[in-house]
Amino acid sequence: MDNGPAHKAHNSTRLQKGGDSIGDIFEVSRVRPEDFDMHRGAAQGDDVKQSNNQPSSRTPRGHQGPAAFLILAAGLEEHGSGGAKPLKYSHLDIAASAGEYPKPATGAPILALAKTYLID
């Protein structure tokens, strides 16, 4: 999931294309305003909230939430397309590639990253 500057640079689609060429495929998602709204602080003095009471699999647009949270918590929201200093940021949701113990991890998308940024 790309922020605005990374999306303009076609970061995710470039990475997806590199992964497709070697069989390390993944899906590209977009972060939308409602994903950020879910993680904005609600109480006085709260800037950001990390999670809700349900797992991401039971939350509408749940897997986009971690990207929105990290953008907010890191202050990257101020470095989007409309910011004075745009900064490209892409969030790769790799939890599934970590495997489920005792099964081994898959390592995805390491090959796609290497193909796109080291080989091509």
N, CA, C and O atoms as CSV, one atom per row, in Angstrom:
chain,resi,resn,atom,element,x,y,z
A,1,MET,N,N,0.841,-1.167,0.000
A,1,MET,CA,C,0.000,0.000,0.000
A,1,MET,C,C,0.887,1.231,0.000
A,1,MET,O,O,1.723,1.406,0.886
A,2,ASP,N,N,0.702,2.072,-0.987
A,2,ASP,CA,C,1.508,3.274,-1.134
A,2,ASP,C,C,0.814,4.490,-0.550
A,2,ASP,O,O,-0.413,4.590,-0.565
A,3,ASN,N,N,1.615,5.412,-0.034
A,3,ASN,CA,C,1.066,6.725,0.248
A,3,ASN,C,C,1.030,7.486,-1.083
A,3,ASN,O,O,1.413,6.934,-2.114
A,4,GLY,N,N,0.582,8.723,-1.076
A,4,GLY,CA,C,0.430,9.481,-2.321
A,4,GLY,C,C,1.692,9.574,-3.166
A,4,GLY,O,O,1.650,9.240,-4.350
A,5,PRO,N,N,2.834,10.023,-2.590
A,5,PRO,CA,C,4.055,10.127,-3.394
A,5,PRO,C,C,4.521,8.784,-3.966
A,5,PRO,O,O,4.987,8.733,-5.104
A,6,ALA,N,N,4.405,7.708,-3.202
A,6,ALA,CA,C,4.803,6.386,-3.706
A,6,ALA,C,C,3.845,5.925,-4.796
A,6,ALA,O,O,4.258,5.285,-5.763
A,7,HIS,N,N,2.562,6.250,-4.639
A,7,HIS,CA,C,1.572,5.884,-5.662
A,7,HIS,C,C,1.862,6.610,-6.972
A,7,HIS,O,O,1.781,6.015,-8.046
A,8,LYS,N,N,2.196,7.886,-6.884
A,8,LYS,CA,C,2.535,8.657,-8.091
A,8,LYS,C,C,3.760,8.083,-8.798
A,8,LYS,O,O,3.879,8.177,-10.020
A,9,ALA,N,N,4.665,7.491,-8.027
A,9,ALA,CA,C,5.872,6.875,-8.601
A,9,ALA,C,C,5.625,5.438,-9.040
A,9,ALA,O,O,6.547,4.771,-9.510
A,10,HIS,N,N,4.383,4.946,-8.890
A,10,HIS,CA,C,3.997,3.578,-9.276
A,10,HIS,C,C,4.803,2.520,-8.522
A,10,HIS,O,O,5.131,1.472,-9.079
A,11,ASN,N,N,5.117,2.793,-7.272
A,11,ASN,CA,C,5.953,1.889,-6.489
A,11,ASN,C,C,5.345,0.500,-6.365
A,11,ASN,O,O,6.006,-0.491,-6.676
A,12,SER,N,N,4.095,0.410,-5.916
A,12,SER,CA,C,3.471,-0.909,-5.710
A,12,SER,C,C,3.295,-1.678,-7.006
A,12,SER,O,O,3.549,-2.882,-7.053
A,13,THR,N,N,2.864,-0.996,-8.056
A,13,THR,CA,C,2.655,-1.706,-9.323
A,13,THR,C,C,3.988,-2.174,-9.908
A,13,THR,O,O,4.053,-3.231,-10.536
A,14,ARG,N,N,5.032,-1.406,-9.708
A,14,ARG,CA,C,6.363,-1.820,-10.168
A,14,ARG,C,C,6.816,-3.059,-9.400
A,14,ARG,O,O,7.346,-4.003,-9.987
A,15,LEU,N,N,6.606,-3.049,-8.092
A,15,LEU,CA,C,6.979,-4.193,-7.270
A,15,LEU,C,C,6.125,-5.412,-7.607
A,15,LEU,O,O,6.630,-6.534,-7.650
A,16,GLN,N,N,4.846,-5.197,-7.843
A,16,GLN,CA,C,3.952,-6.297,-8.217
A,16,GLN,C,C,4.392,-6.909,-9.547
A,16,GLN,O,O,4.409,-8.132,-9.691
A,17,LYS,N,N,4.742,-6.077,-10.505
A,17,LYS,CA,C,5.189,-6.566,-11.815
A,17,LYS,C,C,6.485,-7.383,-11.672
A,17,LYS,O,O,6.628,-8.433,-12.299
A,18,GLY,N,N,7.421,-6.901,-10.853
A,18,GLY,CA,C,8.654,-7.654,-10.623
A,18,GLY,C,C,8.376,-8.996,-9.974
A,18,GLY,O,O,8.967,-10.007,-10.353
A,19,GLY,N,N,7.474,-9.011,-8.993
A,19,GLY,CA,C,7.104,-10.267,-8.332
A,19,GLY,C,C,6.417,-11.221,-9.276
A,19,GLY,O,O,6.693,-12.421,-9.264
A,20,ASP,N,N,5.512,-10.692,-10.107
A,20,ASP,CA,C,4.811,-11.539,-11.075
A,20,ASP,C,C,5.785,-12.245,-12.014
A,20,ASP,O,O,5.568,-13.397,-12.390
A,21,SER,N,N,6.851,-11.554,-12.389
A,21,SER,CA,C,7.785,-12.120,-13.369
A,21,SER,C,C,8.567,-13.314,-12.829
A,21,SER,O,O,9.116,-14.100,-13.601
A,22,ILE,N,N,8.618,-13.450,-11.497
A,22,ILE,CA,C,9.364,-14.571,-10.908
A,22,ILE,C,C,8.498,-15.470,-10.035
A,22,ILE,O,O,9.016,-16.352,-9.350
A,23,GLY,N,N,7.190,-15.256,-10.051
A,23,GLY,CA,C,6.278,-16.112,-9.299
A,23,GLY,C,C,6.113,-15.743,-7.830
A,23,GLY,O,O,5.578,-16.540,-7.058
A,24,ASP,N,N,6.552,-14.572,-7.428
A,24,ASP,CA,C,6.371,-14.103,-6.047
A,24,ASP,C,C,5.263,-13.054,-6.069
A,24,ASP,O,O,5.511,-11.858,-5.917
A,25,ILE,N,N,4.034,-13.534,-6.264
A,25,ILE,CA,C,2.906,-12.633,-6.522
A,25,ILE,C,C,2.293,-12.115,-5.220
A,25,ILE,O,O,2.338,-12.775,-4.181
A,26,PHE,N,N,1.726,-10.927,-5.309
A,26,PHE,CA,C,0.974,-10.364,-4.197
A,26,PHE,C,C,-0.015,-9.351,-4.727
A,26,PHE,O,O,0.071,-8.905,-5.871
A,27,GLU,N,N,-0.949,-9.000,-3.875
A,27,GLU,CA,C,-2.039,-8.102,-4.235
A,27,GLU,C,C,-1.704,-6.682,-3.791
A,27,GLU,O,O,-1.134,-6.476,-2.720
A,28,VAL,N,N,-2.063,-5.706,-4.620
A,28,VAL,CA,C,-1.857,-4.306,-4.274
A,28,VAL,C,C,-3.171,-3.729,-3.754
A,28,VAL,O,O,-4.208,-3.826,-4.410
A,29,SER,N,N,-3.113,-3.138,-2.584
A,29,SER,CA,C,-4.267,-2.478,-1.980
A,29,SER,C,C,-3.990,-0.985,-1.892
A,29,SER,O,O,-2.856,-0.542,-2.070
A,30,ARG,N,N,-5.032,-0.217,-1.617
A,30,ARG,CA,C,-4.891,1.230,-1.442
A,30,ARG,C,C,-5.334,1.609,-0.036
A,30,ARG,O,O,-6.253,1.005,0.517
A,31,VAL,N,N,-4.692,2.591,0.529
A,31,VAL,CA,C,-5.098,3.149,1.812
A,31,VAL,C,C,-6.055,4.298,1.513
A,31,VAL,O,O,-5.757,5.169,0.696
A,32,ARG,N,N,-7.206,4.293,2.182
A,32,ARG,CA,C,-8.231,5.315,1.935
A,32,ARG,C,C,-8.472,6.132,3.206
A,32,ARG,O,O,-8.037,5.730,4.285
A,33,PRO,N,N,-9.154,7.264,3.092
A,33,PRO,CA,C,-9.396,8.122,4.262
A,33,PRO,C,C,-10.028,7.396,5.443
A,33,PRO,O,O,-9.678,7.678,6.589
A,34,GLU,N,N,-10.946,6.471,5.194
A,34,GLU,CA,C,-11.587,5.777,6.310
A,34,GLU,C,C,-10.612,4.884,7.088
A,34,GLU,O,O,-10.841,4.587,8.261
A,35,ASP,N,N,-9.535,4.462,6.437
A,35,ASP,CA,C,-8.521,3.679,7.136
A,35,ASP,C,C,-7.799,4.548,8.171
A,35,ASP,O,O,-7.486,4.092,9.270
A,36,PHE,N,N,-7.545,5.790,7.805
A,36,PHE,CA,C,-6.922,6.733,8.738
A,36,PHE,C,C,-7.892,7.109,9.852
A,36,PHE,O,O,-7.504,7.201,11.017
A,37,ASP,N,N,-9.155,7.327,9.490
A,37,ASP,CA,C,-10.163,7.706,10.483
A,37,ASP,C,C,-10.260,6.675,11.597
A,37,ASP,O,O,-10.472,7.025,12.758
A,38,MET,N,N,-10.107,5.412,11.245
A,38,MET,CA,C,-10.190,4.329,12.230
A,38,MET,C,C,-9.111,4.449,13.304
A,38,MET,O,O,-9.299,3.987,14.430
A,39,HIS,N,N,-7.976,5.073,12.957
A,39,HIS,CA,C,-6.834,5.130,13.873
A,39,HIS,C,C,-6.562,6.510,14.441
A,39,HIS,O,O,-5.574,6.697,15.151
A,40,ARG,N,N,-7.410,7.476,14.146
A,40,ARG,CA,C,-7.245,8.803,14.760
A,40,ARG,C,C,-7.755,8.741,16.195
A,40,ARG,O,O,-8.748,8.073,16.485
A,41,GLY,N,N,-7.062,9.444,17.088
A,41,GLY,CA,C,-7.476,9.473,18.482
A,41,GLY,C,C,-8.871,10.069,18.627
A,41,GLY,O,O,-9.233,11.004,17.913
A,42,ALA,N,N,-9.644,9.525,19.548
A,42,ALA,CA,C,-11.012,9.982,19.756
A,42,ALA,C,C,-11.167,10.811,21.024
A,42,ALA,O,O,-12.039,11.677,21.098
A,43,ALA,N,N,-10.333,10.555,22.014
A,43,ALA,CA,C,-10.430,11.267,23.287
A,43,ALA,C,C,-9.496,12.476,23.293
A,43,ALA,O,O,-8.548,12.554,22.512
A,44,GLN,N,N,-9.785,13.406,24.186
A,44,GLN,CA,C,-8.936,14.588,24.306
A,44,GLN,C,C,-7.507,14.159,24.632
A,44,GLN,O,O,-7.284,13.367,25.548
A,45,GLY,N,N,-6.555,14.677,23.890
A,45,GLY,CA,C,-5.152,14.347,24.097
A,45,GLY,C,C,-4.665,13.148,23.315
A,45,GLY,O,O,-3.460,12.899,23.264
A,46,ASP,N,N,-5.563,12.398,22.706
A,46,ASP,CA,C,-5.161,11.242,21.890
A,46,ASP,C,C,-4.848,11.699,20.474
A,46,ASP,O,O,-5.674,12.351,19.834
A,47,ASP,N,N,-3.675,11.366,19.986
A,47,ASP,CA,C,-3.326,11.655,18.598
A,47,ASP,C,C,-3.714,10.492,17.694
A,47,ASP,O,O,-4.233,10.679,16.593
A,48,VAL,N,N,-3.449,9.288,18.190
A,48,VAL,CA,C,-3.639,8.099,17.372
A,48,VAL,C,C,-3.993,6.926,18.287
A,48,VAL,O,O,-3.549,6.865,19.433
A,49,LYS,N,N,-4.796,5.998,17.768
A,49,LYS,CA,C,-5.053,4.762,18.508
A,49,LYS,C,C,-4.565,3.600,17.658
A,49,LYS,O,O,-4.708,3.604,16.435
A,50,GLN,N,N,-3.999,2.623,18.309
A,50,GLN,CA,C,-3.342,1.540,17.592
A,50,GLN,C,C,-4.314,0.539,16.999
A,50,GLN,O,O,-4.105,0.082,15.875
A,51,SER,N,N,-5.358,0.188,17.708
A,51,SER,CA,C,-6.204,-0.888,17.215
A,51,SER,C,C,-7.631,-0.727,17.693
A,51,SER,O,O,-7.967,0.215,18.411
A,52,ASN,N,N,-8.450,-1.655,17.285
A,52,ASN,CA,C,-9.816,-1.731,17.784
A,52,ASN,C,C,-9.965,-3.042,18.549
A,52,ASN,O,O,-8.970,-3.695,18.864
A,53,ASN,N,N,-11.180,-3.421,18.843
A,53,ASN,CA,C,-11.402,-4.631,19.644
A,53,ASN,C,C,-11.574,-5.901,18.814
A,53,ASN,O,O,-11.797,-6.975,19.373
A,54,GLN,N,N,-11.477,-5.796,17.511
A,54,GLN,CA,C,-11.649,-6.967,16.650
A,54,GLN,C,C,-10.386,-7.212,15.838
A,54,GLN,O,O,-9.637,-6.274,15.564
A,55,PRO,N,N,-10.142,-8.453,15.452
A,55,PRO,CA,C,-9.002,-8.725,14.574
A,55,PRO,C,C,-9.223,-8.076,13.211
A,55,PRO,O,O,-10.362,-7.822,12.821
A,56,SER,N,N,-8.150,-7.812,12.496
A,56,SER,CA,C,-8.272,-7.148,11.196
A,56,SER,C,C,-9.122,-7.948,10.224
A,56,SER,O,O,-9.742,-7.374,9.329
A,57,SER,N,N,-9.160,-9.268,10.387
A,57,SER,CA,C,-9.978,-10.100,9.494
A,57,SER,C,C,-11.473,-9.882,9.711
A,57,SER,O,O,-12.278,-10.244,8.854
A,58,ARG,N,N,-11.854,-9.296,10.844
A,58,ARG,CA,C,-13.269,-9.035,11.134
A,58,ARG,C,C,-13.589,-7.546,11.101
A,58,ARG,O,O,-14.675,-7.133,11.506
A,59,THR,N,N,-12.655,-6.748,10.625
A,59,THR,CA,C,-12.825,-5.306,10.546
A,59,THR,C,C,-12.945,-4.919,9.075
A,59,THR,O,O,-12.139,-5.361,8.257
A,60,PRO,N,N,-13.939,-4.100,8.727
A,60,PRO,CA,C,-14.009,-3.650,7.328
A,60,PRO,C,C,-12.682,-3.001,6.926
A,60,PRO,O,O,-12.163,-2.136,7.633
A,61,ARG,N,N,-12.150,-3.423,5.803
A,61,ARG,CA,C,-10.865,-2.927,5.301
A,61,ARG,C,C,-9.759,-3.127,6.336
A,61,ARG,O,O,-8.868,-2.291,6.482
A,62,GLY,N,N,-9.834,-4.242,7.043
A,62,GLY,CA,C,-8.944,-4.487,8.171
A,62,GLY,C,C,-7.470,-4.531,7.862
A,62,GLY,O,O,-6.671,-4.057,8.670
A,63,HIS,N,N,-7.067,-5.081,6.723
A,63,HIS,CA,C,-5.630,-5.201,6.500
A,63,HIS,C,C,-4.983,-3.880,6.093
A,63,HIS,O,O,-3.756,-3.782,6.090
A,64,GLN,N,N,-5.775,-2.859,5.749
A,64,GLN,CA,C,-5.219,-1.552,5.432
A,64,GLN,C,C,-4.934,-0.749,6.707
A,64,GLN,O,O,-4.162,0.210,6.683
A,65,GLY,N,N,-5.564,-1.147,7.823
A,65,GLY,CA,C,-5.400,-0.427,9.074
A,65,GLY,C,C,-3.965,-0.302,9.553
A,65,GLY,O,O,-3.559,0.793,9.941
A,66,PRO,N,N,-3.172,-1.377,9.544
A,66,PRO,CA,C,-1.788,-1.239,9.997
A,66,PRO,C,C,-0.991,-0.213,9.184
A,66,PRO,O,O,-0.148,0.489,9.743
A,67,ALA,N,N,-1.239,-0.117,7.901
A,67,ALA,CA,C,-0.545,0.889,7.087
A,67,ALA,C,C,-0.949,2.290,7.521
A,67,ALA,O,O,-0.096,3.159,7.704
A,68,ALA,N,N,-2.248,2.509,7.685
A,68,ALA,CA,C,-2.733,3.820,8.116
A,68,ALA,C,C,-2.183,4.163,9.498
A,68,ALA,O,O,-1.755,5.294,9.731
A,69,PHE,N,N,-2.192,3.198,10.411
A,69,PHE,CA,C,-1.658,3.443,11.756
A,69,PHE,C,C,-0.193,3.852,11.699
A,69,PHE,O,O,0.201,4.831,12.334
A,70,LEU,N,N,0.618,3.116,10.946
A,70,LEU,CA,C,2.052,3.428,10.894
A,70,LEU,C,C,2.311,4.792,10.263
A,70,LEU,O,O,3.210,5.514,10.694
A,71,ILE,N,N,1.534,5.147,9.250
A,71,ILE,CA,C,1.682,6.472,8.632
A,71,ILE,C,C,1.366,7.557,9.651
A,71,ILE,O,O,2.100,8.540,9.760
A,72,LEU,N,N,0.278,7.387,10.399
A,72,LEU,CA,C,-0.100,8.369,11.417
A,72,LEU,C,C,0.915,8.426,12.559
A,72,LEU,O,O,1.354,9.509,12.946
A,73,ALA,N,N,1.284,7.275,13.091
A,73,ALA,CA,C,2.174,7.221,14.252
A,73,ALA,C,C,3.569,7.755,13.938
A,73,ALA,O,O,4.222,8.335,14.805
A,74,ALA,N,N,4.025,7.564,12.711
A,74,ALA,CA,C,5.365,8.007,12.326
A,74,ALA,C,C,5.399,9.454,11.848
A,74,ALA,O,O,6.476,10.002,11.608
A,75,GLY,N,N,4.238,10.074,11.709
A,75,GLY,CA,C,4.198,11.446,11.215
A,75,GLY,C,C,4.317,11.542,9.706
A,75,GLY,O,O,4.502,12.633,9.166
A,76,LEU,N,N,4.214,10.410,9.018
A,76,LEU,CA,C,4.343,10.414,7.555
A,76,LEU,C,C,3.151,11.074,6.863
A,76,LEU,O,O,3.227,11.409,5.681
A,77,GLU,N,N,2.060,11.260,7.589
A,77,GLU,CA,C,0.892,11.906,7.004
A,77,GLU,C,C,1.249,13.328,6.532
A,77,GLU,O,O,0.673,13.826,5.564
A,78,GLU,N,N,2.188,13.965,7.212
A,78,GLU,CA,C,2.613,15.312,6.842
A,78,GLU,C,C,3.547,15.317,5.634
A,78,GLU,O,O,3.895,16.380,5.120
A,79,HIS,N,N,3.951,14.136,5.185
A,79,HIS,CA,C,4.868,14.031,4.046
A,79,HIS,C,C,4.192,13.387,2.839
A,79,HIS,O,O,4.847,12.755,2.010
A,80,GLY,N,N,2.877,13.556,2.750
A,80,GLY,CA,C,2.125,13.033,1.615
A,80,GLY,C,C,2.254,13.943,0.406
A,80,GLY,O,O,3.106,14.832,0.376
A,81,SER,N,N,1.422,13.724,-0.573
A,81,SER,CA,C,1.484,14.486,-1.829
A,81,SER,C,C,1.316,15.980,-1.621
A,81,SER,O,O,1.909,16.772,-2.354
A,82,GLY,N,N,0.520,16.381,-0.638
A,82,GLY,CA,C,0.293,17.802,-0.396
A,82,GLY,C,C,1.264,18.420,0.583
A,82,GLY,O,O,1.160,19.613,0.866
A,83,GLY,N,N,2.198,17.660,1.108
A,83,GLY,CA,C,3.139,18.158,2.098
A,83,GLY,C,C,4.283,18.941,1.473
A,83,GLY,O,O,4.551,18.832,0.277
A,84,ALA,N,N,4.952,19.732,2.304
A,84,ALA,CA,C,6.096,20.520,1.837
A,84,ALA,C,C,7.267,19.623,1.435
A,84,ALA,O,O,8.029,19.961,0.530
A,85,LYS,N,N,7.405,18.489,2.105
A,85,LYS,CA,C,8.486,17.542,1.797
A,85,LYS,C,C,7.886,16.156,1.586
A,85,LYS,O,O,7.904,15.332,2.500
A,86,PRO,N,N,7.353,15.886,0.387
A,86,PRO,CA,C,6.770,14.557,0.122
A,86,PRO,C,C,7.812,13.452,0.294
A,86,PRO,O,O,8.970,13.604,-0.095
A,87,LEU,N,N,7.380,12.347,0.881
A,87,LEU,CA,C,8.259,11.205,1.116
A,87,LEU,C,C,7.528,9.944,0.675
A,87,LEU,O,O,6.425,9.668,1.147
A,88,LYS,N,N,8.134,9.180,-0.226
A,88,LYS,CA,C,7.513,7.938,-0.674
A,88,LYS,C,C,7.553,6.905,0.441
A,88,LYS,O,O,8.600,6.655,1.038
A,89,TYR,N,N,6.392,6.308,0.714
A,89,TYR,CA,C,6.287,5.263,1.728
A,89,TYR,C,C,5.373,4.168,1.198
A,89,TYR,O,O,4.263,4.443,0.742
A,90,SER,N,N,5.836,2.946,1.257
A,90,SER,CA,C,5.019,1.791,0.877
A,90,SER,C,C,5.002,0.814,2.037
A,90,SER,O,O,6.037,0.522,2.637
A,91,HIS,N,N,3.819,0.316,2.344
A,91,HIS,CA,C,3.636,-0.642,3.432
A,91,HIS,C,C,3.380,-2.014,2.819
A,91,HIS,O,O,2.432,-2.189,2.053
A,92,LEU,N,N,4.211,-2.971,3.150
A,92,LEU,CA,C,4.018,-4.346,2.700
A,92,LEU,C,C,3.496,-5.156,3.874
A,92,LEU,O,O,4.175,-5.285,4.893
A,93,ASP,N,N,2.323,-5.688,3.741
A,93,ASP,CA,C,1.715,-6.501,4.787
A,93,ASP,C,C,2.252,-7.922,4.629
A,93,ASP,O,O,1.795,-8.673,3.767
A,94,ILE,N,N,3.220,-8.282,5.462
A,94,ILE,CA,C,3.923,-9.561,5.286
A,94,ILE,C,C,3.640,-10.572,6.397
A,94,ILE,O,O,4.344,-11.574,6.522
A,95,ALA,N,N,2.613,-10.311,7.201
A,95,ALA,CA,C,2.332,-11.213,8.321
A,95,ALA,C,C,2.121,-12.647,7.862
A,95,ALA,O,O,2.605,-13.579,8.504
A,96,ALA,N,N,1.408,-12.835,6.767
A,96,ALA,CA,C,1.143,-14.206,6.302
A,96,ALA,C,C,2.424,-14.920,5.883
A,96,ALA,O,O,2.516,-16.140,6.020
A,97,SER,N,N,3.405,-14.191,5.380
A,97,SER,CA,C,4.646,-14.831,4.935
A,97,SER,C,C,5.534,-15.248,6.104
A,97,SER,O,O,6.513,-15.970,5.914
A,98,ALA,N,N,5.196,-14.795,7.312
A,98,ALA,CA,C,5.974,-15.193,8.485
A,98,ALA,C,C,5.729,-16.654,8.848
A,98,ALA,O,O,6.494,-17.252,9.604
A,99,GLY,N,N,4.669,-17.215,8.308
A,99,GLY,CA,C,4.362,-18.612,8.588
A,99,GLY,C,C,3.643,-18.767,9.915
A,99,GLY,O,O,3.513,-17.821,10.691
A,100,GLU,N,N,3.190,-19.962,10.150
A,100,GLU,CA,C,2.512,-20.266,11.412
A,100,GLU,C,C,3.307,-21.370,12.077
A,100,GLU,O,O,3.336,-22.508,11.610
A,101,TYR,N,N,3.947,-21.017,13.166
A,101,TYR,CA,C,4.822,-21.955,13.852
A,101,TYR,C,C,4.100,-23.273,14.114
A,101,TYR,O,O,2.964,-23.230,14.585
A,102,PRO,N,N,4.656,-24.394,13.853
A,102,PRO,CA,C,6.051,-24.687,13.542
A,102,PRO,C,C,6.364,-24.743,12.050
A,102,PRO,O,O,7.463,-25.141,11.664
A,103,LYS,N,N,5.404,-24.346,11.204
A,103,LYS,CA,C,5.672,-24.349,9.760
A,103,LYS,C,C,6.679,-23.244,9.432
A,103,LYS,O,O,6.698,-22.208,10.097
A,104,PRO,N,N,7.514,-23.457,8.410
A,104,PRO,CA,C,8.519,-22.447,8.064
A,104,PRO,C,C,7.891,-21.223,7.396
A,104,PRO,O,O,6.815,-21.303,6.803
A,105,ALA,N,N,8.575,-20.112,7.503
A,105,ALA,CA,C,8.146,-18.879,6.844
A,105,ALA,C,C,8.390,-18.985,5.340
A,105,ALA,O,O,9.247,-19.748,4.894
A,106,THR,N,N,7.634,-18.218,4.569
A,106,THR,CA,C,7.770,-18.280,3.113
A,106,THR,C,C,8.836,-17.323,2.584
A,106,THR,O,O,9.431,-17.567,1.535
A,107,GLY,N,N,9.071,-16.247,3.306
A,107,GLY,CA,C,10.039,-15.264,2.825
A,107,GLY,C,C,9.467,-14.274,1.830
A,107,GLY,O,O,10.170,-13.357,1.405
A,108,ALA,N,N,8.195,-14.438,1.443
A,108,ALA,CA,C,7.586,-13.487,0.517
A,108,ALA,C,C,7.494,-12.124,1.197
A,108,ALA,O,O,7.169,-12.081,2.384
A,109,PRO,N,N,7.742,-11.084,0.564
A,109,PRO,CA,C,8.091,-10.784,-0.817
A,109,PRO,C,C,9.569,-10.459,-1.023
A,109,PRO,O,O,9.898,-9.582,-1.822
A,110,ILE,N,N,10.455,-11.142,-0.324
A,110,ILE,CA,C,11.891,-10.859,-0.454
A,110,ILE,C,C,12.370,-11.010,-1.898
A,110,ILE,O,O,13.132,-10.175,-2.384
A,111,LEU,N,N,11.929,-12.071,-2.590
A,111,LEU,CA,C,12.362,-12.252,-3.980
A,111,LEU,C,C,11.848,-11.139,-4.882
A,111,LEU,O,O,12.574,-10.662,-5.754
A,112,ALA,N,N,10.591,-10.717,-4.677
A,112,ALA,CA,C,10.036,-9.620,-5.482
A,112,ALA,C,C,10.797,-8.318,-5.230
A,112,ALA,O,O,11.056,-7.560,-6.165
A,113,LEU,N,N,11.152,-8.059,-3.982
A,113,LEU,CA,C,11.927,-6.854,-3.662
A,113,LEU,C,C,13.305,-6.900,-4.330
A,113,LEU,O,O,13.752,-5.909,-4.908
A,114,ALA,N,N,13.969,-8.046,-4.248
A,114,ALA,CA,C,15.285,-8.183,-4.864
A,114,ALA,C,C,15.211,-8.026,-6.370
A,114,ALA,O,O,16.033,-7.333,-6.969
A,115,LYS,N,N,14.226,-8.667,-6.983
A,115,LYS,CA,C,14.060,-8.575,-8.442
A,115,LYS,C,C,13.826,-7.130,-8.865
A,115,LYS,O,O,14.422,-6.664,-9.836
A,116,THR,N,N,12.967,-6.421,-8.147
A,116,THR,CA,C,12.584,-5.069,-8.535
A,116,THR,C,C,13.673,-4.047,-8.249
A,116,THR,O,O,13.923,-3.173,-9.079
A,117,TYR,N,N,14.318,-4.134,-7.110
A,117,TYR,CA,C,15.235,-3.069,-6.703
A,117,TYR,C,C,16.709,-3.404,-6.809
A,117,TYR,O,O,17.541,-2.497,-6.769
A,118,LEU,N,N,17.061,-4.667,-6.941
A,118,LEU,CA,C,18.467,-5.026,-7.053
A,118,LEU,C,C,18.847,-5.524,-8.440
A,118,LEU,O,O,19.958,-5.281,-8.914
A,119,ILE,N,N,17.910,-6.229,-9.095
A,119,ILE,CA,C,18.221,-6.834,-10.392
A,119,ILE,C,C,17.792,-5.942,-11.548
A,119,ILE,O,O,18.568,-5.691,-12.470
A,120,ASP,N,N,16.535,-5.460,-11.493
A,120,ASP,CA,C,16.018,-4.628,-12.592
A,120,ASP,C,C,16.597,-3.229,-12.565
A,120,ASP,O,O,16.266,-2.406,-13.418
